[in-house]
Amino acid sequence: MDFVSKLLQGIAFIPAVVNGIEGLFGSRSGVEKKDAALSFVSAAMPLGDAVTSRHIVDEEKFKDGLSKVIDGTVLCLNASVWSKPVQP
């Protein structure tokens, strides 16, 4: 499977990761939850292999991009009924 396919699969997984992190670390700070989500996504995606095979040429920029995807996912989820208690 090529790198772009793996990247898209990893990005598609982010909402589930964010939701799971919120369930596990709900009382922790946003920074701690984001760090946990970024760590989990980085571990789930084969970043080490992508760096060594030169699919990722700037690891810091790549991680910054993942961080922004996580931020955007949180914004979308917080703006939806996901974060709001359902009222009868």
Distance bins in CASP14 RR format, pairs under 12 A and 6 or more apart:
PFRMAT RR
TARGET T0000
AUTHOR 0000-0000-0000
RMODE 2
METHOD distances of the structure
MODEL  1
1 7 0 0 0 0 0 1 0 0 0 0 0
1 8 0 0 0 0 0 1 0 0 0 0 0
1 9 0 0 0 0 1 0 0 0 0 0 0
1 10 0 0 0 0 0 1 0 0 0 0 0
1 46 0 0 0 0 1 0 0 0 0 0 0
1 49 0 0 0 0 0 1 0 0 0 0 0
1 50 0 0 0 0 0 1 0 0 0 0 0
1 55 0 0 0 0 0 1 0 0 0 0 0
2 8 0 0 0 0 0 1 0 0 0 0 0
2 9 0 0 0 0 0 1 0 0 0 0 0
2 46 0 0 0 0 0 1 0 0 0 0 0
2 50 0 0 0 0 0 1 0 0 0 0 0
2 53 0 0 0 0 0 1 0 0 0 0 0
2 55 0 0 0 0 1 0 0 0 0 0 0
3 9 0 0 0 0 0 1 0 0 0 0 0
3 10 0 0 0 0 0 1 0 0 0 0 0
3 45 0 0 0 0 1 0 0 0 0 0 0
3 46 0 0 0 0 1 0 0 0 0 0 0
3 47 0 0 0 0 0 1 0 0 0 0 0
3 48 0 0 0 0 0 1 0 0 0 0 0
3 49 0 0 0 0 1 0 0 0 0 0 0
3 50 1 0 0 1 0 0 0 0 0 0 0
3 51 0 0 0 0 0 1 0 0 0 0 0
3 53 0 0 0 0 1 0 0 0 0 0 0
3 54 0 0 0 0 1 0 0 0 0 0 0
3 55 1 0 1 0 0 0 0 0 0 0 0
3 56 0 0 0 0 1 0 0 0 0 0 0
3 57 0 0 0 0 0 1 0 0 0 0 0
3 62 0 0 0 0 0 1 0 0 0 0 0
4 10 0 0 0 0 0 1 0 0 0 0 0
4 11 0 0 0 0 0 1 0 0 0 0 0
4 50 0 0 0 0 0 1 0 0 0 0 0
4 55 0 0 0 0 1 0 0 0 0 0 0
4 56 0 0 0 0 0 1 0 0 0 0 0
5 11 0 0 0 0 0 1 0 0 0 0 0
5 12 0 0 0 0 0 1 0 0 0 0 0
5 45 0 0 0 0 0 1 0 0 0 0 0
5 46 0 0 0 0 0 1 0 0 0 0 0
5 55 0 0 0 0 0 1 0 0 0 0 0
6 12 0 0 0 0 0 1 0 0 0 0 0
6 13 0 0 0 0 0 1 0 0 0 0 0
6 44 0 0 0 0 0 1 0 0 0 0 0
6 45 1 0 0 1 0 0 0 0 0 0 0
6 46 1 0 0 1 0 0 0 0 0 0 0
6 47 0 0 0 0 1 0 0 0 0 0 0
6 48 0 0 0 0 0 1 0 0 0 0 0
6 49 0 0 0 0 1 0 0 0 0 0 0
6 50 1 0 0 1 0 0 0 0 0 0 0
6 53 0 0 0 0 0 1 0 0 0 0 0
6 55 0 0 0 0 1 0 0 0 0 0 0
6 56 0 0 0 0 0 1 0 0 0 0 0
7 13 0 0 0 0 0 1 0 0 0 0 0
7 14 0 0 0 0 0 1 0 0 0 0 0
7 41 0 0 0 0 0 1 0 0 0 0 0
7 44 0 0 0 0 0 1 0 0 0 0 0
7 45 1 0 0 1 0 0 0 0 0 0 0
7 46 0 0 0 0 1 0 0 0 0 0 0
7 47 0 0 0 0 0 1 0 0 0 0 0
7 50 0 0 0 0 1 0 0 0 0 0 0
7 55 0 0 0 0 1 0 0 0 0 0 0
7 56 0 0 0 0 1 0 0 0 0 0 0
7 62 0 0 0 0 1 0 0 0 0 0 0
7 65 0 0 0 0 0 1 0 0 0 0 0
7 66 0 0 0 0 1 0 0 0 0 0 0
7 69 0 0 0 0 0 1 0 0 0 0 0
8 14 0 0 0 0 0 1 0 0 0 0 0
8 45 0 0 0 0 0 1 0 0 0 0 0
8 69 0 0 0 0 0 1 0 0 0 0 0
9 16 0 0 0 0 0 1 0 0 0 0 0
9 41 0 0 0 0 0 1 0 0 0 0 0
9 44 0 0 0 0 1 0 0 0 0 0 0
9 45 0 0 0 0 1 0 0 0 0 0 0
9 46 0 0 0 0 0 1 0 0 0 0 0
10 16 0 0 0 0 0 1 0 0 0 0 0
10 17 0 0 0 0 1 0 0 0 0 0 0
10 40 0 0 0 0 0 1 0 0 0 0 0
10 41 1 0 0 1 0 0 0 0 0 0 0
10 42 0 0 0 0 0 1 0 0 0 0 0
10 43 0 0 0 0 0 1 0 0 0 0 0
10 44 1 0 0 1 0 0 0 0 0 0 0
10 45 1 0 1 0 0 0 0 0 0 0 0
10 46 0 0 0 0 1 0 0 0 0 0 0
10 47 0 0 0 0 0 1 0 0 0 0 0
10 50 0 0 0 0 0 1 0 0 0 0 0
10 66 0 0 0 0 1 0 0 0 0 0 0
10 69 0 0 0 0 1 0 0 0 0 0 0
10 70 0 0 0 0 0 1 0 0 0 0 0
10 73 0 0 0 0 0 1 0 0 0 0 0
11 17 0 0 0 0 0 1 0 0 0 0 0
11 18 0 0 0 0 0 1 0 0 0 0 0
11 41 0 0 0 0 1 0 0 0 0 0 0
11 44 0 0 0 0 0 1 0 0 0 0 0
11 45 0 0 0 0 1 0 0 0 0 0 0
11 62 0 0 0 0 0 1 0 0 0 0 0
11 65 0 0 0 0 0 1 0 0 0 0 0
11 66 0 0 0 0 1 0 0 0 0 0 0
11 68 0 0 0 0 0 1 0 0 0 0 0
11 69 1 0 1 0 0 0 0 0 0 0 0
11 70 0 0 0 0 1 0 0 0 0 0 0
11 72 0 0 0 0 0 1 0 0 0 0 0
11 73 0 0 0 0 1 0 0 0 0 0 0
12 41 0 0 0 0 0 1 0 0 0 0 0
12 44 0 0 0 0 0 1 0 0 0 0 0
12 45 0 0 0 0 0 1 0 0 0 0 0
12 69 0 0 0 0 0 1 0 0 0 0 0
12 73 0 0 0 0 0 1 0 0 0 0 0
13 19 0 0 0 0 0 1 0 0 0 0 0
13 20 0 0 0 0 0 1 0 0 0 0 0
13 37 0 0 0 0 0 1 0 0 0 0 0
13 40 0 0 0 0 1 0 0 0 0 0 0
13 41 1 0 0 1 0 0 0 0 0 0 0
13 42 0 0 0 0 0 1 0 0 0 0 0
13 43 0 0 0 0 0 1 0 0 0 0 0
13 44 1 0 0 1 0 0 0 0 0 0 0
13 45 0 0 0 0 1 0 0 0 0 0 0
13 66 0 0 0 0 0 1 0 0 0 0 0
13 69 0 0 0 0 0 1 0 0 0 0 0
13 70 0 0 0 0 0 1 0 0 0 0 0
13 73 0 0 0 0 0 1 0 0 0 0 0
14 20 0 0 0 0 0 1 0 0 0 0 0
14 21 0 0 0 0 0 1 0 0 0 0 0
14 34 0 0 0 0 0 1 0 0 0 0 0
14 37 1 0 0 1 0 0 0 0 0 0 0
14 38 0 0 0 0 1 0 0 0 0 0 0
14 40 0 0 0 0 1 0 0 0 0 0 0
14 41 1 0 0 1 0 0 0 0 0 0 0
14 42 0 0 0 0 0 1 0 0 0 0 0
14 44 0 0 0 0 1 0 0 0 0 0 0
14 45 0 0 0 0 0 1 0 0 0 0 0
14 65 0 0 0 0 0 1 0 0 0 0 0
14 66 0 0 0 0 1 0 0 0 0 0 0
14 67 0 0 0 0 0 1 0 0 0 0 0
14 68 0 0 0 0 0 1 0 0 0 0 0
14 69 1 0 1 0 0 0 0 0 0 0 0
14 70 1 0 0 1 0 0 0 0 0 0 0
14 71 0 0 0 0 0 1 0 0 0 0 0
14 72 0 0 0 0 1 0 0 0 0 0 0
14 73 1 0 1 0 0 0 0 0 0 0 0
14 74 0 0 0 0 1 0 0 0 0 0 0
14 76 0 0 0 0 0 1 0 0 0 0 0
14 77 0 0 0 0 0 1 0 0 0 0 0
15 21 0 0 0 0 0 1 0 0 0 0 0
15 22 0 0 0 0 0 1 0 0 0 0 0
15 37 0 0 0 0 0 1 0 0 0 0 0
15 41 0 0 0 0 0 1 0 0 0 0 0
15 69 0 0 0 0 0 1 0 0 0 0 0
15 70 0 0 0 0 1 0 0 0 0 0 0
15 72 0 0 0 0 0 1 0 0 0 0 0
15 73 1 0 1 0 0 0 0 0 0 0 0
15 74 0 0 0 0 1 0 0 0 0 0 0
15 75 0 0 0 0 0 1 0 0 0 0 0
15 76 0 0 0 0 1 0 0 0 0 0 0
15 77 1 0 0 1 0 0 0 0 0 0 0
15 78 0 0 0 0 0 1 0 0 0 0 0
15 80 0 0 0 0 0 1 0 0 0 0 0
15 82 0 0 0 0 1 0 0 0 0 0 0
16 22 0 0 0 0 0 1 0 0 0 0 0
16 23 0 0 0 0 0 1 0 0 0 0 0
16 37 0 0 0 0 0 1 0 0 0 0 0
16 40 0 0 0 0 0 1 0 0 0 0 0
16 41 0 0 0 0 0 1 0 0 0 0 0
16 44 0 0 0 0 0 1 0 0 0 0 0
16 73 0 0 0 0 1 0 0 0 0 0 0
16 77 0 0 0 0 0 1 0 0 0 0 0
16 82 0 0 0 0 0 1 0 0 0 0 0
17 23 0 0 0 0 0 1 0 0 0 0 0
17 24 0 0 0 0 0 1 0 0 0 0 0
17 25 0 0 0 0 0 1 0 0 0 0 0
17 33 0 0 0 0 0 1 0 0 0 0 0
17 34 0 0 0 0 0 1 0 0 0 0 0
17 36 0 0 0 0 1 0 0 0 0 0 0
17 37 1 0 1 0 0 0 0 0 0 0 0
17 38 0 0 0 0 1 0 0 0 0 0 0
17 39 0 0 0 0 1 0 0 0 0 0 0
17 40 1 0 1 0 0 0 0 0 0 0 0
17 41 1 0 1 0 0 0 0 0 0 0 0
17 42 0 0 0 0 0 1 0 0 0 0 0
17 43 0 0 0 0 0 1 0 0 0 0 0
17 44 1 0 0 1 0 0 0 0 0 0 0
17 45 0 0 0 0 0 1 0 0 0 0 0
17 66 0 0 0 0 0 1 0 0 0 0 0
17 69 0 0 0 0 0 1 0 0 0 0 0
17 70 0 0 0 0 1 0 0 0 0 0 0
17 73 0 0 0 0 1 0 0 0 0 0 0
17 74 0 0 0 0 0 1 0 0 0 0 0
17 77 0 0 0 0 0 1 0 0 0 0 0
18 24 0 0 0 0 0 1 0 0 0 0 0
18 25 0 0 0 0 0 1 0 0 0 0 0
18 26 0 0 0 0 0 1 0 0 0 0 0
18 30 0 0 0 0 0 1 0 0 0 0 0
18 33 0 0 0 0 1 0 0 0 0 0 0
18 34 0 0 0 0 1 0 0 0 0 0 0
18 36 0 0 0 0 1 0 0 0 0 0 0
18 37 1 0 1 0 0 0 0 0 0 0 0
18 38 0 0 0 0 0 1 0 0 0 0 0
18 40 0 0 0 0 1 0 0 0 0 0 0
18 41 0 0 0 0 1 0 0 0 0 0 0
18 66 0 0 0 0 0 1 0 0 0 0 0
18 69 0 0 0 0 1 0 0 0 0 0 0
18 70 1 0 0 1 0 0 0 0 0 0 0
18 71 0 0 0 0 1 0 0 0 0 0 0
18 72 0 0 0 0 1 0 0 0 0 0 0
18 73 1 0 1 0 0 0 0 0 0 0 0
18 74 1 0 1 0 0 0 0 0 0 0 0
18 75 0 0 0 0 0 1 0 0 0 0 0
18 76 0 0 0 0 1 0 0 0 0 0 0
18 77 1 0 0 1 0 0 0 0 0 0 0
18 78 0 0 0 0 1 0 0 0 0 0 0
18 80 0 0 0 0 0 1 0 0 0 0 0
18 82 0 0 0 0 1 0 0 0 0 0 0
18 83 0 0 0 0 0 1 0 0 0 0 0
19 25 0 0 0 0 0 1 0 0 0 0 0
19 26 0 0 0 0 0 1 0 0 0 0 0
19 33 0 0 0 0 0 1 0 0 0 0 0
19 37 0 0 0 0 1 0 0 0 0 0 0
19 40 0 0 0 0 0 1 0 0 0 0 0
19 70 0 0 0 0 0 1 0 0 0 0 0
19 73 0 0 0 0 1 0 0 0 0 0 0
19 74 0 0 0 0 0 1 0 0 0 0 0
19 76 0 0 0 0 0 1 0 0 0 0 0
19 77 1 0 0 1 0 0 0 0 0 0 0
19 78 0 0 0 0 0 1 0 0 0 0 0
19 80 0 0 0 0 0 1 0 0 0 0 0
19 82 1 0 0 1 0 0 0 0 0 0 0
19 83 0 0 0 0 0 1 0 0 0 0 0
20 26 0 0 0 0 1 0 0 0 0 0 0
20 33 0 0 0 0 1 0 0 0 0 0 0
20 36 0 0 0 0 1 0 0 0 0 0 0
20 37 0 0 0 0 1 0 0 0 0 0 0
20 40 0 0 0 0 1 0 0 0 0 0 0
20 41 0 0 0 0 0 1 0 0 0 0 0
20 73 0 0 0 0 0 1 0 0 0 0 0
20 77 0 0 0 0 0 1 0 0 0 0 0
20 82 0 0 0 0 0 1 0 0 0 0 0
21 28 0 0 0 0 1 0 0 0 0 0 0
21 30 0 0 0 0 1 0 0 0 0 0 0
21 32 0 0 0 0 1 0 0 0 0 0 0
21 33 1 0 1 0 0 0 0 0 0 0 0
21 34 0 0 0 0 1 0 0 0 0 0 0
21 35 0 0 0 0 1 0 0 0 0 0 0
21 36 1 0 1 0 0 0 0 0 0 0 0
21 37 1 0 1 0 0 0 0 0 0 0 0
21 38 0 0 0 0 1 0 0 0 0 0 0
21 39 0 0 0 0 1 0 0 0 0 0 0
21 40 1 0 0 1 0 0 0 0 0 0 0
21 41 0 0 0 0 1 0 0 0 0 0 0
21 70 0 0 0 0 1 0 0 0 0 0 0
21 73 0 0 0 0 0 1 0 0 0 0 0
21 74 0 0 0 0 1 0 0 0 0 0 0
21 77 0 0 0 0 0 1 0 0 0 0 0
22 28 0 0 0 0 1 0 0 0 0 0 0
22 30 0 0 0 0 1 0 0 0 0 0 0
22 32 0 0 0 0 0 1 0 0 0 0 0
22 33 1 0 0 1 0 0 0 0 0 0 0
22 34 0 0 0 0 0 1 0 0 0 0 0
22 36 0 0 0 0 1 0 0 0 0 0 0
22 37 0 0 0 0 1 0 0 0 0 0 0
22 70 0 0 0 0 0 1 0 0 0 0 0
22 73 0 0 0 0 0 1 0 0 0 0 0
22 74 0 0 0 0 1 0 0 0 0 0 0
22 77 0 0 0 0 1 0 0 0 0 0 0
22 78 0 0 0 0 1 0 0 0 0 0 0
22 82 0 0 0 0 1 0 0 0 0 0 0
22 83 0 0 0 0 1 0 0 0 0 0 0
23 33 0 0 0 0 1 0 0 0 0 0 0
23 36 0 0 0 0 0 1 0 0 0 0 0
23 37 0 0 0 0 0 1 0 0 0 0 0
23 82 0 0 0 0 0 1 0 0 0 0 0
23 83 0 0 0 0 0 1 0 0 0 0 0
24 32 0 0 0 0 0 1 0 0 0 0 0
24 33 0 0 0 0 1 0 0 0 0 0 0
24 36 1 0 0 1 0 0 0 0 0 0 0
24 37 0 0 0 0 0 1 0 0 0 0 0
24 40 0 0 0 0 0 1 0 0 0 0 0
25 31 0 0 0 0 0 1 0 0 0 0 0
25 32 1 0 0 1 0 0 0 0 0 0 0
25 33 1 0 1 0 0 0 0 0 0 0 0
25 34 0 0 0 0 1 0 0 0 0 0 0
25 35 0 0 0 0 1 0 0 0 0 0 0
25 36 1 0 1 0 0 0 0 0 0 0 0
25 37 0 0 0 0 1 0 0 0 0 0 0
25 39 0 0 0 0 0 1 0 0 0 0 0
25 40 0 0 0 0 0 1 0 0 0 0 0
26 32 0 0 0 0 1 0 0 0 0 0 0
26 33 1 0 0 1 0 0 0 0 0 0 0
26 36 0 0 0 0 0 1 0 0 0 0 0
26 37 0 0 0 0 0 1 0 0 0 0 0
26 83 0 0 0 0 0 1 0 0 0 0 0
27 33 0 0 0 0 1 0 0 0 0 0 0
28 34 0 0 0 0 0 1 0 0 0 0 0
28 35 0 0 0 0 1 0 0 0 0 0 0
28 36 0 0 0 0 1 0 0 0 0 0 0
28 37 0 0 0 0 0 1 0 0 0 0 0
29 35 0 0 0 0 1 0 0 0 0 0 0
29 36 0 0 0 0 0 1 0 0 0 0 0
30 36 0 0 0 0 1 0 0 0 0 0 0
30 37 0 0 0 0 1 0 0 0 0 0 0
30 38 0 0 0 0 0 1 0 0 0 0 0
30 70 0 0 0 0 0 1 0 0 0 0 0
30 71 0 0 0 0 0 1 0 0 0 0 0
30 74 0 0 0 0 1 0 0 0 0 0 0
30 78 0 0 0 0 0 1 0 0 0 0 0
31 37 0 0 0 0 0 1 0 0 0 0 0
31 38 0 0 0 0 0 1 0 0 0 0 0
31 67 0 0 0 0 0 1 0 0 0 0 0
31 70 0 0 0 0 0 1 0 0 0 0 0
31 71 0 0 0 0 0 1 0 0 0 0 0
31 74 0 0 0 0 0 1 0 0 0 0 0
32 38 0 0 0 0 0 1 0 0 0 0 0
32 39 0 0 0 0 0 1 0 0 0 0 0
33 39 0 0 0 0 0 1 0 0 0 0 0
33 40 0 0 0 0 0 1 0 0 0 0 0
33 70 0 0 0 0 1 0 0 0 0 0 0
33 71 0 0 0 0 0 1 0 0 0 0 0
33 73 0 0 0 0 0 1 0 0 0 0 0
33 74 0 0 0 0 1 0 0 0 0 0 0
33 77 0 0 0 0 0 1 0 0 0 0 0
34 40 0 0 0 0 0 1 0 0 0 0 0
34 41 0 0 0 0 0 1 0 0 0 0 0
34 63 0 0 0 0 0 1 0 0 0 0 0
34 66 0 0 0 0 0 1 0 0 0 0 0
34 67 1 0 0 1 0 0 0 0 0 0 0
34 68 0 0 0 0 0 1 0 0 0 0 0
34 69 0 0 0 0 0 1 0 0 0 0 0
34 70 1 0 1 0 0 0 0 0 0 0 0
34 71 1 0 0 1 0 0 0 0 0 0 0
34 72 0 0 0 0 0 1 0 0 0 0 0
34 73 0 0 0 0 0 1 0 0 0 0 0
34 74 1 0 0 1 0 0 0 0 0 0 0
34 75 0 0 0 0 0 1 0 0 0 0 0
35 41 0 0 0 0 0 1 0 0 0 0 0
35 42 0 0 0 0 0 1 0 0 0 0 0
35 63 0 0 0 0 0 1 0 0 0 0 0
35 66 0 0 0 0 0 1 0 0 0 0 0
35 67 0 0 0 0 1 0 0 0 0 0 0
35 70 0 0 0 0 1 0 0 0 0 0 0
36 42 0 0 0 0 0 1 0 0 0 0 0
36 43 0 0 0 0 0 1 0 0 0 0 0
36 70 0 0 0 0 0 1 0 0 0 0 0
37 43 0 0 0 0 0 1 0 0 0 0 0
37 44 0 0 0 0 0 1 0 0 0 0 0
37 63 0 0 0 0 0 1 0 0 0 0 0
37 66 0 0 0 0 1 0 0 0 0 0 0
37 67 0 0 0 0 1 0 0 0 0 0 0
37 69 0 0 0 0 1 0 0 0 0 0 0
37 70 1 0 1 0 0 0 0 0 0 0 0
37 71 0 0 0 0 1 0 0 0 0 0 0
37 72 0 0 0 0 0 1 0 0 0 0 0
37 73 0 0 0 0 1 0 0 0 0 0 0
37 74 0 0 0 0 1 0 0 0 0 0 0
37 77 0 0 0 0 0 1 0 0 0 0 0
38 44 0 0 0 0 0 1 0 0 0 0 0
38 45 0 0 0 0 0 1 0 0 0 0 0
38 47 0 0 0 0 0 1 0 0 0 0 0
38 62 0 0 0 0 0 1 0 0 0 0 0
38 63 1 0 0 1 0 0 0 0 0 0 0
38 64 0 0 0 0 1 0 0 0 0 0 0
38 65 0 0 0 0 1 0 0 0 0 0 0
38 66 1 0 0 1 0 0 0 0 0 0 0
38 67 1 0 1 0 0 0 0 0 0 0 0
38 68 0 0 0 0 0 1 0 0 0 0 0
38 69 0 0 0 0 1 0 0 0 0 0 0
38 70 1 0 0 1 0 0 0 0 0 0 0
38 71 0 0 0 0 0 1 0 0 0 0 0
38 73 0 0 0 0 0 1 0 0 0 0 0
38 74 0 0 0 0 0 1 0 0 0 0 0
39 45 0 0 0 0 0 1 0 0 0 0 0
39 47 0 0 0 0 0 1 0 0 0 0 0
39 63 0 0 0 0 0 1 0 0 0 0 0
39 66 0 0 0 0 0 1 0 0 0 0 0
39 67 0 0 0 0 0 1 0 0 0 0 0
39 70 0 0 0 0 0 1 0 0 0 0 0
40 47 0 0 0 0 0 1 0 0 0 0 0
40 66 0 0 0 0 0 1 0 0 0 0 0
40 70 0 0 0 0 1 0 0 0 0 0 0
41 47 0 0 0 0 1 0 0 0 0 0 0
41 62 0 0 0 0 0 1 0 0 0 0 0
41 63 0 0 0 0 1 0 0 0 0 0 0
41 65 0 0 0 0 0 1 0 0 0 0 0
41 66 1 0 1 0 0 0 0 0 0 0 0
41 67 0 0 0 0 1 0 0 0 0 0 0
41 69 0 0 0 0 1 0 0 0 0 0 0
41 70 1 0 0 1 0 0 0 0 0 0 0
41 73 0 0 0 0 0 1 0 0 0 0 0
42 48 0 0 0 0 1 0 0 0 0 0 0
42 50 0 0 0 0 0 1 0 0 0 0 0
42 51 0 0 0 0 0 1 0 0 0 0 0
42 56 0 0 0 0 0 1 0 0 0 0 0
42 59 0 0 0 0 1 0 0 0 0 0 0
42 62 0 0 0 0 1 0 0 0 0 0 0
42 63 1 0 0 1 0 0 0 0 0 0 0
42 64 0 0 0 0 0 1 0 0 0 0 0
42 65 0 0 0 0 0 1 0 0 0 0 0
42 66 1 0 0 1 0 0 0 0 0 0 0
42 67 0 0 0 0 0 1 0 0 0 0 0
42 69 0 0 0 0 0 1 0 0 0 0 0
42 70 0 0 0 0 0 1 0 0 0 0 0
43 66 0 0 0 0 0 1 0 0 0 0 0
44 66 0 0 0 0 0 1 0 0 0 0 0
45 51 0 0 0 0 0 1 0 0 0 0 0
45 55 0 0 0 0 0 1 0 0 0 0 0
45 56 0 0 0 0 1 0 0 0 0 0 0
45 59 0 0 0 0 0 1 0 0 0 0 0
45 62 0 0 0 0 1 0 0 0 0 0 0
45 63 0 0 0 0 0 1 0 0 0 0 0
45 66 0 0 0 0 1 0 0 0 0 0 0
45 69 0 0 0 0 0 1 0 0 0 0 0
46 52 0 0 0 0 1 0 0 0 0 0 0
46 53 0 0 0 0 1 0 0 0 0 0 0
46 55 0 0 0 0 1 0 0 0 0 0 0
46 56 0 0 0 0 0 1 0 0 0 0 0
47 53 0 0 0 0 0 1 0 0 0 0 0
47 55 0 0 0 0 1 0 0 0 0 0 0
47 56 1 0 0 1 0 0 0 0 0 0 0
47 59 1 0 0 1 0 0 0 0 0 0 0
47 60 0 0 0 0 0 1 0 0 0 0 0
47 62 1 0 0 1 0 0 0 0 0 0 0
47 63 0 0 0 0 1 0 0 0 0 0 0
47 66 0 0 0 0 1 0 0 0 0 0 0
48 54 0 0 0 0 0 1 0 0 0 0 0
48 55 0 0 0 0 1 0 0 0 0 0 0
48 56 0 0 0 0 1 0 0 0 0 0 0
48 59 0 0 0 0 1 0 0 0 0 0 0
48 62 0 0 0 0 0 1 0 0 0 0 0
48 63 0 0 0 0 0 1 0 0 0 0 0
49 55 0 0 0 0 1 0 0 0 0 0 0
49 56 0 0 0 0 1 0 0 0 0 0 0
50 56 1 0 1 0 0 0 0 0 0 0 0
50 57 0 0 0 0 1 0 0 0 0 0 0
50 58 0 0 0 0 0 1 0 0 0 0 0
50 59 0 0 0 0 1 0 0 0 0 0 0
50 62 0 0 0 0 1 0 0 0 0 0 0
50 63 0 0 0 0 0 1 0 0 0 0 0
50 66 0 0 0 0 0 1 0 0 0 0 0
51 57 0 0 0 0 1 0 0 0 0 0 0
51 58 0 0 0 0 1 0 0 0 0 0 0
51 59 1 0 1 0 0 0 0 0 0 0 0
51 60 0 0 0 0 0 1 0 0 0 0 0
51 61 0 0 0 0 0 1 0 0 0 0 0
51 62 0 0 0 0 1 0 0 0 0 0 0
51 63 0 0 0 0 0 1 0 0 0 0 0
52 59 0 0 0 0 0 1 0 0 0 0 0
55 62 0 0 0 0 1 0 0 0 0 0 0
56 62 1 0 1 0 0 0 0 0 0 0 0
56 63 0 0 0 0 1 0 0 0 0 0 0
56 64 0 0 0 0 0 1 0 0 0 0 0
56 65 0 0 0 0 0 1 0 0 0 0 0
56 66 0 0 0 0 0 1 0 0 0 0 0
58 64 0 0 0 0 1 0 0 0 0 0 0
58 65 0 0 0 0 0 1 0 0 0 0 0
59 65 0 0 0 0 0 1 0 0 0 0 0
59 66 0 0 0 0 0 1 0 0 0 0 0
60 66 0 0 0 0 0 1 0 0 0 0 0
60 67 0 0 0 0 0 1 0 0 0 0 0
61 67 0 0 0 0 0 1 0 0 0 0 0
61 68 0 0 0 0 0 1 0 0 0 0 0
62 68 0 0 0 0 0 1 0 0 0 0 0
62 69 0 0 0 0 0 1 0 0 0 0 0
63 69 0 0 0 0 0 1 0 0 0 0 0
63 70 0 0 0 0 0 1 0 0 0 0 0
64 70 0 0 0 0 0 1 0 0 0 0 0
64 71 0 0 0 0 0 1 0 0 0 0 0
65 71 0 0 0 0 1 0 0 0 0 0 0
65 72 0 0 0 0 0 1 0 0 0 0 0
66 72 0 0 0 0 0 1 0 0 0 0 0
66 73 0 0 0 0 0 1 0 0 0 0 0
67 73 0 0 0 0 0 1 0 0 0 0 0
67 74 0 0 0 0 0 1 0 0 0 0 0
68 74 0 0 0 0 0 1 0 0 0 0 0
68 75 0 0 0 0 0 1 0 0 0 0 0
69 75 0 0 0 0 0 1 0 0 0 0 0
69 76 0 0 0 0 0 1 0 0 0 0 0
70 76 0 0 0 0 0 1 0 0 0 0 0
70 77 0 0 0 0 0 1 0 0 0 0 0
71 77 0 0 0 0 0 1 0 0 0 0 0
71 78 0 0 0 0 0 1 0 0 0 0 0
72 78 0 0 0 0 1 0 0 0 0 0 0
72 79 0 0 0 0 1 0 0 0 0 0 0
73 79 0 0 0 0 0 1 0 0 0 0 0
73 80 0 0 0 0 0 1 0 0 0 0 0
73 82 0 0 0 0 0 1 0 0 0 0 0
73 83 0 0 0 0 0 1 0 0 0 0 0
74 80 0 0 0 0 0 1 0 0 0 0 0
74 82 0 0 0 0 0 1 0 0 0 0 0
74 83 0 0 0 0 1 0 0 0 0 0 0
75 82 0 0 0 0 0 1 0 0 0 0 0
75 83 0 0 0 0 0 1 0 0 0 0 0
76 82 0 0 0 0 1 0 0 0 0 0 0
76 83 0 0 0 0 1 0 0 0 0 0 0
77 83 1 0 0 1 0 0 0 0 0 0 0
77 84 0 0 0 0 0 1 0 0 0 0 0
78 84 0 0 0 0 1 0 0 0 0 0 0
80 86 0 0 0 0 0 1 0 0 0 0 0
81 87 0 0 0 0 0 1 0 0 0 0 0
END
